[in-house]
Amino acid sequence: MSNVDLLSLVRDKVKKLKAYKVENYDCDIKLHANENPFSPPAELMESFRKSLEDFKLNRYPDPHCNGLKRILSQRWRTPPETLVVGNGSDELIQLILQIFCDMGDAVAFPDPTFAMYSIIAEGMGLKPVVHPLDENWDFKADEFLGAVEKHDPKILFFSFPNNPTGNCFSPEEIKKTIERFRGIVVVDEAYYDFSKKTFIHDIRGHNNLIVLRSLSKIGLAGLRVGYGVADPLIIDQINKVRLPYNSNTVSQTFSEKVLGNFSQVQEQIDTIIQERERLVRALSKIKSLKVYPSASNFILFRMEHDAGTVFKKLMDKGILIRDLSSHPRLKGCLRVTVGSRDENDQFLLQIENLTRAENLTT
Ligand SMILES: Cc1ncc(COP(=O)(O)O)c(C=O)c1O
């Protein structure tokens, strides 16, 4: 037997943290996590099924992800030395913090943005510094740098498009920031496929820029595949701290198939973009909602009603979206992921009913 005071052994910084809350209620319609509503195309599934027989699951995966990097390299016209694969892009965020920051260092980003920048940084004993976005959810490089530089941040993060606001920040302001800042700038393009705007081609002239991508939003969330593009010197440092087998055989093989035969996935993406536009038009017709423009696969909207109540009532109807209303800048705000046509119709029907219903406080 042993009975140790375990909490006394845990670092103070970790004790103070709250675990990231993943809402995974048992709802039929899940429009809360910015996933692709469609399964991978049947042809790809079939080709994957056939390749299972060739898998050597008793062997470790390729630690360098050479096959996947070859395809990414051709697709984005960037040498393999500029690429690194992560167990989701979340892992790459953590590795980047690990190589550029010492305990207590600051990292900065606009607010509101993707919660994991702050959560991962705090877990590592770093100091997140935030600067508020303007009323169009955008920022000016001079103002942003002027406000955060006194904290001497080592890294700046920009979600492009920004989660949860949905828009892309002005590319000129991001470019200006990359050129003026003397540290590392991460442009997180997890939602690139829905915005089609990228900084990948700016890597060549900007050695302090890291672009992150994810396959989670285009149908492979369950496989956890993200990748980074940066100057080879940065990639070398990431490779020093990355666990050698961070990307497993199944994830590598399936991602190669998807990226090597992208046309059917592109059709899914095109459908999601069309559905996004339809959802935006329909939501904009509801007078008590303010709908924010989206270049991603989700839509942020603000309600005159109590957002928490609407969120719960939607859940009662089997529809899970994201309640963001506890953030001071997002009072009354909910975020809905674009689903299939049928899922979107059901969501629209319920939200139209709820915003009309008299039992909701206005
Ligand atoms: C802006 C942004 N970056 C990164 C991620 C994480 O993606 P992954 O699933 O590749 O870890 C998300 C997921 O929601 C995101 O919204």
The ligand as an SDF file (V2000), in Angstrom:
LIG
                    3D

 16 16  0  0  0  0  0  0  0  0999 V2000
   -8.1490   27.7680  -35.1130 C   0  0  0  0  0  0  0  0  0  0  0  0
   -7.9360   26.3290  -34.8030 C   0  0  0  0  0  0  0  0  0  0  0  0
   -6.6950   25.8490  -34.8050 N   0  0  0  0  0  0  0  0  0  0  0  0
   -6.4350   24.5640  -34.5280 C   0  0  0  0  0  0  0  0  0  0  0  0
   -7.4670   23.6970  -34.2010 C   0  0  0  0  0  0  0  0  0  0  0  0
   -7.1190   22.2930  -33.8190 C   0  0  0  0  0  0  0  0  0  0  0  0
   -7.1730   21.4560  -34.8860 O   0  0  0  0  0  0  0  0  0  0  0  0
   -6.6820   19.9540  -34.7870 P   0  0  0  0  0  0  0  0  0  0  0  0
   -7.8990   19.1180  -34.7540 O   0  0  0  0  0  0  0  0  0  0  0  0
   -5.8590   19.7670  -36.0410 O   0  0  0  0  0  0  0  0  0  0  0  0
   -5.8440   19.8110  -33.5560 O   0  0  0  0  0  0  0  0  0  0  0  0
   -8.7820   24.1420  -34.1880 C   0  0  0  0  0  0  0  0  0  0  0  0
   -9.8690   23.2320  -33.8160 C   0  0  0  0  0  0  0  0  0  0  0  0
  -10.9770   23.5910  -33.5550 O   0  0  0  0  0  0  0  0  0  0  0  0
   -9.0100   25.5000  -34.4820 C   0  0  0  0  0  0  0  0  0  0  0  0
  -10.2670   26.0060  -34.4450 O   0  0  0  0  0  0  0  0  0  0  0  0
  1  2  1  0
  2  3  1  0
  2 15  2  0
  3  4  2  0
  4  5  1  0
  5  6  1  0
  5 12  2  0
  6  7  1  0
  7  8  1  0
  8  9  2  0
  8 10  1  0
  8 11  1  0
 12 13  1  0
 12 15  1  0
 13 14  2  0
 15 16  1  0
M  END
$$$$
